[in-house]
Amino acid sequence: MDEALRLLDPADPAVRPVGGGTAVMQAELAKSWLESEGIPCVLPGEASVGMLPVLDVPVLVCKEDEEEATRILRDYLESNAEPQEDEPA
């Protein structure tokens, strides 16, 4: 099965959600981070998520990318949760 088509099917056992369900804006940012690291991903129902921005949306990746995608998102979130040196705590 073509990887892009497989990513569109959340019922496929080779597709995994990463980062937990999150608000649409955060999910779109997570998708951008992952794609910038070379990990293909999709938000289910991307065409309609703009209409309901308060819904939780999972970011879907292929099973073989799940561990790396989880690490990327965790590292990014942890690095942005700590105050920067030049910012007051």
Backbone as ProteinMPNN parsed JSONL, in Angstrom:
{"seq_chain_A": "MDEALRLLDPADPAVRPVGGGTAVMQAELAKSWLESEGIPCVLPGEASVGMLPVLDVPVLVCKEDEEEATRILRDYLESNAEPQEDEPA", "coords_chain_A": {"N_chain_A": [[0.856, -1.187, 0.0], [0.53, 2.235, -0.769], [2.443, 4.584, 1.046], [1.469, 7.209, 1.671], [-1.282, 6.899, 1.227], [-1.821, 4.944, 3.127], [-1.368, 6.37, 5.456], [-3.6, 7.917, 5.555], [-5.569, 6.377, 6.585], [-6.755, 5.865, 9.607], [-7.524, 3.473, 10.761], [-5.797, 1.536, 9.953], [-3.514, -0.873, 11.038], [-0.831, -0.253, 10.91], [-0.556, 2.38, 11.365], [0.024, 4.958, 13.649], [-0.973, 7.013, 16.412], [0.699, 9.93, 17.635], [2.029, 11.916, 20.308], [-0.317, 12.276, 21.687], [-3.823, 13.244, 21.734], [-4.499, 16.501, 20.605], [-5.116, 20.057, 20.574], [-6.202, 21.595, 17.523], [-4.459, 23.618, 16.451], [-2.051, 23.101, 17.802], [-1.633, 20.481, 16.937], [-1.219, 20.918, 14.222], [1.2, 22.33, 14.356], [2.838, 20.325, 15.469], [2.77, 18.501, 13.371], [4.143, 19.965, 11.419], [6.706, 20.127, 12.668], [7.443, 17.409, 12.703], [7.403, 16.785, 9.949], [9.449, 18.467, 9.093], [11.58, 17.114, 10.071], [11.657, 14.991, 8.455], [9.722, 13.035, 8.776], [6.913, 11.53, 7.604], [3.559, 12.5, 8.089], [0.107, 12.828, 9.102], [-2.906, 14.64, 9.711], [-5.931, 13.435, 10.743], [-8.835, 13.997, 8.803], [-8.079, 16.501, 7.786], [-9.114, 18.374, 6.006], [-11.397, 19.305, 7.203], [-10.777, 20.192, 9.766], [-10.31, 22.888, 10.279], [-12.778, 24.005, 10.628], [-13.645, 23.279, 13.139], [-11.945, 24.2, 15.502], [-11.57, 23.545, 18.193], [-11.529, 20.873, 18.723], [-9.88, 17.836, 19.752], [-7.105, 16.51, 18.074], [-5.405, 13.795, 16.708], [-1.975, 13.238, 15.753], [-0.932, 11.421, 13.087], [1.339, 8.825, 12.341], [3.452, 6.508, 10.524], [3.898, 3.183, 11.755], [6.638, 2.408, 11.908], [7.861, 4.844, 12.28], [7.034, 5.768, 14.699], [8.434, 5.734, 17.247], [10.621, 7.519, 16.826], [9.213, 9.837, 16.101], [7.798, 10.361, 18.451], [9.954, 10.902, 20.168], [11.011, 13.229, 18.951], [8.88, 15.073, 19.239], [8.626, 15.094, 22.049], [11.195, 16.02, 22.827], [11.157, 18.557, 21.632], [8.994, 19.807, 22.953], [9.906, 19.718, 25.612], [12.201, 21.323, 25.437], [11.087, 23.77, 24.939], [9.639, 24.232, 27.194], [11.235, 24.971, 29.235], [12.537, 27.894, 30.815], [14.228, 30.36, 28.888], [17.691, 31.357, 28.918], [18.047, 34.141, 28.785], [15.617, 35.078, 29.516], [13.375, 36.073, 32.095], [12.554, 33.915, 34.839]], "CA_chain_A": [[0.0, 0.0, 0.0], [1.274, 3.488, -0.809], [2.558, 5.131, 2.408], [0.569, 8.359, 1.845], [-2.657, 6.404, 1.362], [-1.922, 4.24, 4.403], [-1.461, 7.373, 6.512], [-4.937, 8.492, 5.579], [-6.498, 5.429, 7.192], [-6.417, 5.652, 11.02], [-7.842, 2.107, 11.171], [-4.692, 0.677, 9.54], [-2.678, -1.174, 12.214], [0.521, 0.284, 10.723], [-0.634, 3.822, 11.608], [0.023, 5.211, 15.088], [-1.05, 8.412, 16.862], [1.807, 10.345, 18.506], [1.835, 13.177, 21.001], [-1.641, 12.366, 22.284], [-4.737, 14.155, 21.05], [-4.183, 17.874, 20.963], [-5.892, 21.056, 19.849], [-5.859, 21.651, 16.11], [-3.292, 24.455, 16.194], [-0.887, 22.37, 18.293], [-1.443, 19.338, 16.057], [-0.621, 21.424, 12.983], [2.605, 22.616, 14.67], [3.516, 19.036, 15.611], [2.897, 17.969, 12.009], [5.23, 20.716, 10.782], [7.976, 19.704, 13.274], [7.767, 16.061, 12.239], [7.721, 16.823, 8.522], [10.756, 19.111, 8.933], [12.561, 16.093, 10.435], [11.567, 13.92, 7.461], [8.75, 12.0, 9.157], [5.607, 11.799, 7.018], [2.451, 12.394, 9.039], [-1.157, 13.392, 8.637], [-3.956, 14.888, 10.695], [-7.154, 12.903, 10.155], [-9.864, 14.99, 8.521], [-7.441, 17.816, 7.648], [-9.942, 19.312, 5.246], [-12.477, 19.851, 8.018], [-10.381, 20.601, 11.118], [-10.39, 24.336, 10.423], [-14.127, 24.392, 11.023], [-13.848, 22.98, 14.557], [-10.601, 24.294, 16.069], [-11.481, 23.152, 19.603], [-11.464, 19.418, 18.837], [-8.574, 17.203, 19.864], [-6.732, 15.857, 16.829], [-4.141, 13.066, 16.816], [-1.041, 13.298, 14.634], [-0.722, 10.023, 12.718], [2.579, 8.471, 11.66], [3.611, 5.071, 10.303], [4.4, 2.443, 12.914], [8.102, 2.422, 11.963], [8.301, 6.188, 12.66], [6.395, 6.134, 15.968], [9.402, 6.013, 18.312], [11.362, 8.734, 16.484], [8.269, 10.959, 16.152], [7.538, 10.621, 19.864], [11.162, 11.537, 20.694], [11.094, 14.583, 18.4], [7.871, 15.916, 19.893], [8.983, 15.224, 23.468], [12.36, 16.902, 22.926], [10.758, 19.92, 21.285], [8.159, 20.343, 24.028], [10.742, 19.921, 26.793], [13.108, 22.45, 25.217], [10.306, 25.004, 24.975], [8.998, 24.371, 28.502], [12.208, 25.553, 30.153], [12.807, 29.311, 30.532], [15.486, 30.65, 28.201], [18.653, 32.012, 29.8], [17.884, 35.588, 28.792], [14.259, 35.399, 29.928], [13.147, 35.863, 33.527], [11.814, 32.692, 35.151]], "C_chain_A": [[0.894, 1.24, 0.0], [1.262, 4.124, 0.582], [1.596, 6.29, 2.64], [-0.87, 7.899, 2.0], [-2.841, 5.693, 2.686], [-2.068, 5.235, 5.542], [-2.853, 7.97, 6.617], [-5.952, 7.595, 6.275], [-6.124, 5.15, 8.643], [-6.708, 4.244, 11.508], [-6.728, 1.128, 10.8], [-3.806, 0.4, 10.753], [-1.252, -0.653, 12.09], [0.565, 1.792, 10.931], [-0.771, 4.038, 13.109], [-0.175, 6.694, 15.393], [0.154, 8.723, 17.75], [1.457, 11.666, 19.161], [0.494, 13.314, 21.686], [-2.548, 13.26, 21.46], [-4.461, 15.57, 21.513], [-5.034, 18.825, 20.141], [-5.352, 21.187, 18.429], [-4.586, 22.454, 15.861], [-2.015, 23.735, 16.641], [-0.59, 21.16, 17.408], [-0.806, 19.775, 14.743], [0.853, 21.769, 13.195], [3.401, 21.313, 14.788], [3.745, 18.411, 14.237], [4.043, 18.666, 11.286], [6.594, 20.294, 11.332], [8.403, 18.352, 12.719], [8.155, 16.063, 10.765], [9.085, 17.476, 8.286], [11.891, 18.152, 9.291], [12.48, 14.886, 9.504], [10.604, 12.804, 7.809], [7.4, 12.353, 8.542], [4.513, 11.607, 8.063], [1.221, 13.073, 8.454], [-2.053, 13.652, 9.841], [-5.236, 14.357, 10.08], [-8.173, 14.013, 9.946], [-9.301, 16.382, 8.335], [-8.309, 18.823, 6.929], [-10.988, 19.976, 6.124], [-12.039, 20.393, 9.369], [-10.464, 22.098, 11.323], [-11.753, 24.803, 10.882], [-14.357, 24.205, 12.514], [-12.513, 23.011, 15.29], [-10.474, 23.864, 17.526], [-11.391, 21.643, 19.787], [-10.033, 18.939, 19.03], [-8.318, 16.396, 18.605], [-5.436, 15.085, 17.049], [-3.272, 13.342, 15.589], [-0.695, 11.845, 14.322], [0.586, 9.855, 11.952], [2.572, 6.961, 11.414], [4.249, 4.437, 11.528], [5.918, 2.53, 13.028], [8.672, 3.789, 12.359], [7.819, 6.603, 14.05], [7.406, 6.53, 17.046], [10.154, 7.324, 18.052], [10.45, 9.962, 16.565], [7.967, 11.342, 17.597], [8.73, 11.342, 20.495], [11.268, 12.984, 20.226], [10.12, 15.509, 19.104], [8.2, 16.139, 21.363], [10.152, 16.194, 23.644], [11.982, 18.348, 22.634], [9.956, 20.544, 22.425], [8.973, 20.613, 25.285], [11.657, 21.134, 26.621], [12.365, 23.78, 25.262], [9.598, 25.216, 26.304], [9.933, 25.034, 29.506], [12.415, 27.024, 29.807], [14.155, 29.473, 29.843], [16.399, 31.428, 29.14], [18.448, 33.516, 29.888], [16.482, 36.038, 29.167], [14.123, 35.219, 31.432], [12.299, 34.629, 33.764], [10.44, 33.003, 35.672]], "O_chain_A": [[1.905, 1.277, 0.701], [0.215, 4.2, 1.225], [0.965, 6.358, 3.695], [-1.607, 8.447, 2.82], [-3.893, 5.814, 3.313], [-2.808, 4.983, 6.493], [-3.234, 8.476, 7.672], [-7.08, 8.018, 6.525], [-5.274, 4.3, 8.904], [-6.202, 3.842, 12.556], [-6.719, -0.002, 11.289], [-3.386, 1.337, 11.432], [-0.53, -0.617, 13.086], [1.598, 2.421, 10.703], [-1.581, 3.384, 13.766], [0.392, 7.545, 14.707], [0.583, 7.874, 18.532], [0.673, 12.445, 18.62], [0.191, 14.38, 22.222], [-2.074, 13.966, 20.57], [-4.215, 15.803, 22.697], [-5.607, 18.434, 19.124], [-4.178, 20.919, 18.175], [-3.714, 21.999, 15.122], [-1.01, 23.76, 15.931], [0.574, 20.848, 17.155], [0.054, 19.075, 14.208], [1.673, 21.528, 12.309], [4.512, 21.214, 14.267], [4.811, 17.851, 13.98], [4.833, 18.01, 10.608], [7.54, 20.119, 10.564], [9.552, 18.16, 12.319], [9.127, 15.416, 10.376], [9.804, 17.077, 7.37], [13.03, 18.35, 8.868], [13.149, 13.877, 9.729], [10.658, 11.733, 7.206], [6.799, 13.362, 8.911], [4.549, 10.648, 8.833], [1.292, 13.788, 7.454], [-1.964, 12.966, 10.859], [-5.605, 14.787, 8.987], [-8.353, 14.869, 10.812], [-9.961, 17.36, 8.685], [-8.242, 20.017, 7.223], [-11.425, 21.089, 5.831], [-12.85, 21.003, 10.067], [-10.67, 22.543, 12.452], [-11.877, 25.88, 11.465], [-15.185, 24.904, 13.099], [-11.995, 21.959, 15.666], [-9.36, 23.824, 18.05], [-11.194, 21.178, 20.909], [-9.09, 19.555, 18.535], [-9.199, 15.685, 18.122], [-4.458, 15.659, 17.528], [-3.787, 13.646, 14.513], [-0.217, 11.119, 15.194], [0.902, 10.627, 11.047], [1.788, 6.228, 12.016], [5.031, 5.065, 12.24], [6.441, 2.706, 14.128], [9.841, 3.883, 12.732], [8.167, 7.684, 14.524], [7.24, 7.565, 17.692], [10.305, 8.143, 18.959], [10.872, 11.013, 17.048], [7.891, 12.527, 17.923], [8.548, 12.283, 21.267], [11.58, 13.87, 21.022], [10.491, 16.607, 19.52], [8.066, 17.254, 21.867], [10.11, 17.079, 24.499], [12.441, 19.262, 23.318], [10.212, 21.683, 22.815], [8.76, 21.623, 25.956], [11.862, 21.89, 27.57], [12.957, 24.808, 25.591], [9.013, 26.277, 26.524], [9.484, 25.592, 30.507], [12.466, 27.374, 28.627], [15.117, 28.786, 30.189], [15.921, 32.09, 30.061], [18.651, 34.108, 30.948], [16.182, 37.232, 29.142], [14.708, 34.291, 31.99], [11.411, 34.328, 32.966], [9.678, 32.09, 35.986]]}, "name": "protein", "num_of_chains": 1, "seq": "MDEALRLLDPADPAVRPVGGGTAVMQAELAKSWLESEGIPCVLPGEASVGMLPVLDVPVLVCKEDEEEATRILRDYLESNAEPQEDEPA"}
